[in-house]
Amino acid sequence: MKIAMIGTGYVGLVSGVCFSDFGHEVVCVDKDPSKIRMLERGEVPIFEPGLAPLMAKNVDAGHLTFTMDLAQAIDGADAVFIAVGTPTRRGDGHADLTYVMAAAEEIARAAGDYVVIVTKSTVPVGTNRKVAEVVANANPKLDFDVASNPEFLREGAAIDDFMKPDRVVVGVQTDRAAKVMEDIYRPLYLRDFPIVITDLESAEIIKYAANAFLATKITFINEIAALCERVGADVKEVSKGIGMDGRIGNKFLHAGPGYGGSCFPKDTSALARIGQEHGQPMQITEAVIKVNEEVKRRMIAKLLDLCGDSFNGKRVGVLGVTFKPNTDDMRAAPSLTIVPALVGGGAKVRVSDPQGRREGEALLPGVEWVNDAYAAAKDADLLVVLTEWNEFRALDLKRIAKSMNTSRMADLRNIYTAKDAKEAGFEAYVSVGRV
């Protein structure tokens, strides 16, 4: 089948490459000429393990091409996927649909034959029906259907998530559209991965509900971690104990400095707004948003305590600034709250992150970037673990402690233990949810 993918951001590029690996003919479209030139050179504009070789393989096989010409991409396409950004709108917390609607109108004007217009972007309930209205108004003669096909890709594991999904969700209005979508995902269906065919509104809600639930699990264990610190319990043991319950599960129960990234902050905010607009407040989700911000502030208080209630003049090494490992994504990362608090308090901050510098240099002014953890720790008064990259999990703690001015560590990802730190010679060590 021929597929056009509008947008070569994280979702669009990963989805386009993976569809092409199914054997479909995929054309990825973007308005940014520099990005298209980069892709045509075989360069990937995002960091995602395994994406570059998979892209190269399918370009070489003739399954995957890149263009700025929307009409050329749509010509003869069975389906056109909209995978453009839906950033949080300033002022009201809702998803900004400007790019989605603009793409829908351009598709309508360029399309000639029957096509299924598929929204891959995360959008509020009712968006796909609005897309249908925009398309019909722009080209009343066009024969088309709309479909909702939300993504569930974890950054750092996106290819596996696409190729081995827990489920594929498709919202449609007609059997004809369902058949096209089933044919597109046939390689997964043949391997017994579940394809959920439902209505448009249910598909739209599934995406938001899933992300809000995961954000709730993270925030819940972070609140439990705060309680553990007060009563002398160990949140890692608590997480293990409750995670063994099949009704709860052990995923997303790792205490830390709060959730971030491109999805959870944006989608919880949008779901809260959807509830308000429909007279059904999402009170749990609203509480999750509030508590997640409080978690970040609590982390700053931990650091202040280690620094004698003042950051002024302190040297601080920071390990990791991306919102999670195996990505270069800095969006809503806890580091964007914590590091500016350090700098604003007068600290001299050194940062090491395997992939964070490209975005981080603009987002975190006033810090010094170094190549590894040992350089970040040298002569420091405090070392802060913010992102649990594998490179930081087996450091020579004795070497680090000896190189520091005052050997203090704030392990905000719980990758070490107080015993590890004490044996290495650290004079102070704090983590999250453990004493």
Secondary structure, DSSP 8 states (H G I E B T S, - for coil): -EEEEE--SHHHHHHHHHHHHTT-EEEEE-S-HHHHHHHHTT--SS--TTHHHHHHHHHHTTSEEEES-HHHHHTT-SEEEE-----B-TTT--B--HHHHHHHHHHHHH--S-EEEEE-S---TTHHHHHHHHHHHH-TT--EEEEE------TTSHHHHHHS-S-EEEEESSHHHHHHHHHHTHHHHTTT--EEEE-HHHHHHHHHHHHHHHHHHHHHHHHHHHHHHHHT--HHHHHHHHHTSTTT-STT---SS---SSSHHHHHHHHHHHHHHTT---HHHHHHHHHHHHHHHHHHHHHHHHTTT--TT-EEEEE--SSSSS----TT-THHHHHHHHHHTT-EEEEE-TTTHHHHHHHSTT-EE-SSHHHHHTT-SEEEE-S--GGGTT--HHHHHHHSSS-EEEETT--S-HHHHHHHT-SEEE-SS--
